[in-house]
Amino acid sequence: MNAKKNKNLERKIALKLILYTFILIVILSNVETEKRIAKKILSLFPYNYKYFICFCGIGKKENLYVRELVEYYIKSGVDKFYLGDNNEINTEKLSDVLQDYIDNKTVEIINLIGVKKKRLAIKFYYDMYKIHKSDCNWMMFYDFDEFLDFTDKNMTVKKYLSDEKFDKCDIVKVNWLAFDDNDLLYYDNRSLNERFTKPVYNYVFNSFVKPIIRGNLLGPIWKINVNCHAPNHHKAVCNSLGKRILGDRAHIRPPILNVSYIKHFRTKTIEEFAQKTKRGYAENKYDLSYYMTLFLSINKFTEEKLRIYEKIMNVSLPNYHKKT
């Protein structure tokens, strides 16, 4: 009886070895037709991920906001956070405000302190997906001012991605929805979600999307020549409704905001916006009038806001004083 069981076990092991060898050959051969066959074969052996959803983000001088971000997404079902700490040397660290979440293994900090590198965020995304794609069923690649939200207030990130409409999606792209400054001028210790409650539906950059990517996809997902909004082209790319779209675009126009959207607190108050401008934006522009124009594309102009910006930035922008 034992001999018969052993023979059956040996057959199963041999069959799996043959299948896995074939899959390896397919991956190395880079033939699209065979890749599809390999994907079907892999689906016959469901993979057990450690985490259902992982959050990946990189930031600098975000200690005022990052704890709210982590707790917001924990309540929504995110299991694990991989956060890149790109602060300057001898300044604040993300661990200063997240040590308890680091201790319980919910948050893992990747030390990028003092690192100055072009397209660092893309390199970080590339590394995180490559290292952790076998740990996470889904991986979110968002900034620290981006909060995935839903029109159904009982919805969570976990429920949302568990919907069968996403079963055949490998990348889900969700639109931004910008929020204005609520005519506040200065930082206060309330949460972002408490302070900024007014969406700006006509903001032109709401067409931008951010991705959520399924784990264990074949081939590299992030390359250095793409931006944070558009991971490499993949066949099963979906919008926030679970419908297939072209995979190589950073925009969905018009933006889809009737089920899910990313609350984007891009400017916050004029004081916070000026401080962030001083430390650098992803646009890498140095014309301070450009940033003032960006601020005013979301928020109402007042002389007081302009004076606060000029004082913090130590600059004069006389053209803007002509506004009424």
N, C-alpha and C positions, 0 to 999 in steps of 0.2 A: 504493500500500500504506500509506504514512504517512498519507495523507488519510483512509483507511478507519479506521485506528487512532485518529486524532484525533477522528473522528466518534463512535466507540464510547466514547471517553473523555468526550467532551462529553455524551453521553446519560447515562452513569453519574453524572456530576457534577450534571446537571440533575435526575435522579431523586432523588439524595440531598438536594438543595436543597429539592425538593418535600416529601420526607418530614420533613426537619428543620423546615420551615416549619409543617407540619401539627402536629408535636409541640409547637412553641412556642405555637401557637394553643390547643391542648388544655390546656397548662399554665396559660396565662393565663385560660382560660375556667373552669377549676376544676370541670369536669363529670366526675363519677366514672366514668360509662360510657366516656367518651372517654379518660379517664386510663388505664383498663385496656387500651384499644386501643393507646394510645401506648406503654405498657409492653411490649406484645407486639412492636410494631414495633422498639423499642429493643433487644429481645432478639435481633433478627436481625443487629444490628451489635455484636458483643461489644466491651466496653470494656476497654482495657489500663490497669490501675491501676499506679501506681508501687510500691505496697506491698500485700502481701496482708493484713497485720494491723497496725493502729496502736493504741497505748495512749494514752489521755487521762486525766490526773489532775491535781488541784490540791492543794497542801499547804503547811503552815507548820511550821517546826522539825522537819523530817523527815530531816535530814542523816545521822542515825545509821542510817537504814533504807533510804533511797532507792536507794543503790547496789545493795544486795541485790535490791531489787525489779526494777531494770533488768536485772541479770545473770540473774535467775531467768527473766524473760520472754524475753530474748534466746535463752536455751537452749531455750525452748519454741516459738520460731519467730516472735516478734514482730519486725517490721522497723523500726518507727519509733515514737518516743515524743514526745508533746507534753505537757510538764509545766509547769503554772502555779506560779510561785514567789510565794507570798503571805506571805513572811516580813516581819517588821517592818524598818523602815529602820535601817541600821547594825548589823544582826545577821548571822547566817549567811545564805548563799545556796546554792541547789541547785548552782550552778556550782562551788562550793568542792570538791565531791566527785564531780562528773560531767564535769569539763572535757575529759577524753580522749574521752568519748562525744559531747560537743558538737562537738569538733574533727573527729571522723570522720562527723558528720552523722546519727548514730543518734538522738541526743537533741536536741530543740529546746526551749529554755526560753522561756516566755512571761512577761514581766516584769510581775508584779502586786504588787511589793514595796510595802508600806505601804497598799495599797488596802483600804479598809473599806467594804463594800457588802453590803446585804442580798441573800441568795440569789446570792452571787457564784459559787458552784460551778455553778449552773444557767446563769448568763450565760456562764461559761467553756465549758461543754459546748455551748451553743448556738453560740457563735463558732467553736469547733473543728470542729464538724460542718459548719457552713456553709462554712468556709474550705477544709477538707481532705477533704470527702466525695468529691471527684473523684480524690483521690490514693490513697485507702484502700479496698480491697475490703471489709474489716471494720474497725470502730472499737470498741475496748473503753473503757468509761467506769467506771473503778474508782478506789478510794482507794488510798493508799500502804500500807495494812495489809491489802490484799485480794489473795490469790494464787490464781488459778484452778488447780485440781488435779484429778486423775482417779484413779479406783479402779485403772485399768490404768496402772501406773507407766511403761510404755513409750509412753504417749500424750503428745502435745504439743498445744499450742493450735492449731498449724498443721494437724496431722493431724485434730484434732477438727472444726474448722470446714470442712475440705475434704471431710468425709463427705457423701455425696449426700443424706442425710436432712435436711440444712440447705439444700439447693438452692432450696427454695421458701419459705424463712424470710427475713424482712427484719430481724427483731429476735429475738435469743435471750436468754432470761432464765434465769440460773443462781442457785440458792439459796446463801445463806451457810451455813457450818458453823463455829461459834465454837470457839476453842481456849482452854483455861484457862491459868492462870499457872504450871502445874507446881510450885506451892508455892514458887516463887522470889520473892525480896523486892526485889532490886535489879538494875539493868541490868548486863549484862556484854557483852563484845565478840563473843560468838558470834552467829550469824545468828538471825533470828526462827524460821526453820524448824528450827534445831537446839535452841533453848531451849524452844519450846512445841510439844509433841508429842501432847497429850491433847485430842481432840475432845470437845465437850459436846453430845451428840446431843439432849438434852431442852431445850436453850435455846430459849425461846419465839420469839426473833427470828431463828432460822434460817429462818423462813418468808419473810423478806425476800429479794428478788432484786436482782441488778445486771445491766444490759443489755450486750449486744454487738450493734452495729447495722451493717447492710450500708450500703456507700457508695452515693451517687448516688440516694437515694430522693427522690421528688417531694414537695415541700412541706416546711415546717419540722418538725423532729423534737423539738427541745426548746423549750418555752415557759416563761416566767417563773413560771407558775402551777402547775407540776408539781414533783415532788421528784426527787432523784437516782436513785431506784429505778424510776421509771415514766416513761419518755419518752412523748411524745404517742401517742395511739391510732393503731395502724396495723393493717391487715387481716392481714398475714402475720406474726403474733407467735407464737413457739414457746417451749416449755419446753426444758430441757437435753437432752431425749430427741428433740427435733425434732418434737414433736407440737404442733398448733395449740392456742392458748389465747386467752382474752379479753385484749385488748391494753392495757387501761388500769389494770392492777393492780400494786401494789408488792409483792404477796405471792403465793407459791404454797404452798398448804396441802393436805396435809402436804408438807414439803419433800422434793424429789427429790434424793437424795444417792448413788444407786447407780451413777452413771456419772461425773458431774462435780459439783464443788462449789467454792465460794470459801472457801478457808481464811481465816477472819477473826480476826486477832489484835487484837481490839477493846480489851482492857485491858492486855495484856502484864503486867509486874510491878506491884505496888502503887506503887512509886516512880515508874515511868514513867506509870502511870495518873494519879497526882496531878499530875505535871508537865504532862500533856496537859490535865487539867481546868483548871489555872491559865491555860493559853493559850486555852482555849475549845473546846467541842465544837459540832457542828452543831446539837444540840438547843437551844442558846442558853438554857439554864436556869441560874439562879443559886443554887438551893437545893443546897448541897453535900451534904446528906443524900440527895438524889436520885441523885447520882453514886455515893455509897457503896452505895446499893441496887443500882444498875446493876452495879457491880463484883461485888457478892455474888450477883447473879443468874447469874454465870458461875463464880466462884471460891469456894473454901471460906473461911469466916471464921476468923481468928485474931486474938487481942489484939495481936500484934506487927504485923500488917498494918494494923490500925486505928490504932495509935500512929504508924506511919510516915506514914500519910495525914494524921492530925491535925497532925503536926509540919510537914510540907511545906505544908499548906494554912493553917496557923496558925489552927486551928479546934478546938472541942471538940464531940464528938458523943456525949454521955453515953448516949443511948438504945441505941447499938450495943454499949456495954460490957456490957449485960445479956445479950447472946447467949452461948450456951454451945456 
